[in-house]
Amino acid sequence: MSVAIKILGTGCPKCQSMTQVVKEVVAEKQIDAQIEKVEDIEEIMKYNVLSTPAMVVNDTIKIKGRVPSKDEVLALLS
């Protein structure tokens, strides 16, 4: 079953870092996932996120306002 991951952020350095960390974990652990980068502010607001970056897994906000470690991302996707 594929995991739906959304990275919410406007393209700031932290948002780019989070996207990179998530992509690396998915590739290294061969996780079946669809990664979508959401940069539209109106779309981000639908999730009630006030601080980016944020990571949404299967429509549930898991992390917001910081860049997670690889281990943290792996734990959330396992």
C-alpha positions as CSV (number, residue, x, y, z in Angstrom):
1,M,0.0,0.0,0.0
2,S,1.4,3.3,-1.1
3,V,1.9,6.1,1.5
4,A,0.7,9.6,0.5
5,I,3.2,12.2,1.8
6,K,2.7,15.9,1.4
7,I,5.4,18.4,2.2
8,L,3.7,21.8,3.0
9,G,5.9,24.8,2.5
10,T,6.5,27.8,0.3
11,G,10.0,26.9,-0.8
12,C,12.1,28.2,2.0
13,P,15.4,26.5,2.9
14,K,13.8,24.5,5.8
15,C,11.0,23.3,3.4
16,Q,13.6,22.2,0.9
17,S,15.6,20.4,3.6
18,M,12.5,18.6,4.8
19,T,11.7,17.5,1.2
20,Q,15.3,16.2,0.8
21,V,15.2,14.3,4.0
22,V,11.9,12.6,3.2
23,K,13.0,11.7,-0.4
24,E,16.2,10.2,1.0
25,V,14.4,8.1,3.5
26,V,11.9,6.9,1.0
27,A,14.7,6.0,-1.5
28,E,17.0,4.4,1.0
29,K,14.4,2.2,2.6
30,Q,12.5,1.6,-0.6
31,I,9.2,2.8,0.8
32,D,6.2,2.7,-1.6
33,A,5.3,6.4,-1.3
34,Q,3.9,9.3,-3.4
35,I,5.6,12.5,-2.4
36,E,3.8,15.8,-3.2
37,K,5.2,19.2,-2.6
38,V,2.5,21.7,-1.7
39,E,3.6,25.3,-2.1
40,D,0.2,27.0,-2.7
41,I,-0.6,29.1,0.5
42,E,-4.3,28.5,0.2
43,E,-3.8,24.7,0.0
44,I,-1.5,24.9,3.0
45,M,-4.0,26.9,5.0
46,K,-6.6,24.1,4.5
47,Y,-4.4,22.0,6.9
48,N,-4.5,24.8,9.6
49,V,-0.7,24.9,9.6
50,L,0.7,28.2,10.8
51,S,4.4,27.3,10.6
52,T,6.1,25.5,7.8
53,P,7.6,23.2,6.8
54,A,5.0,20.5,7.6
55,M,4.8,16.8,6.7
56,V,1.4,15.2,6.1
57,V,1.1,11.4,5.9
58,N,-2.1,10.0,4.6
59,D,-3.9,13.3,5.4
60,T,-2.7,13.5,9.0
61,I,-0.2,16.2,10.0
62,K,2.8,14.5,11.6
63,I,5.4,17.3,11.8
64,K,5.2,21.1,11.6
65,G,7.5,24.0,11.9
66,R,10.8,22.1,11.8
67,V,13.0,19.7,9.8
68,P,12.9,16.1,11.1
69,S,15.8,13.7,11.3
70,K,15.9,10.7,9.0
71,D,15.2,8.4,11.9
72,E,12.1,10.4,12.8
73,V,10.8,10.3,9.3
74,L,11.4,6.5,9.1
75,A,9.5,6.0,12.4
76,L,6.6,7.9,11.1
77,L,6.5,6.0,7.8
78,S,6.9,2.5,9.4
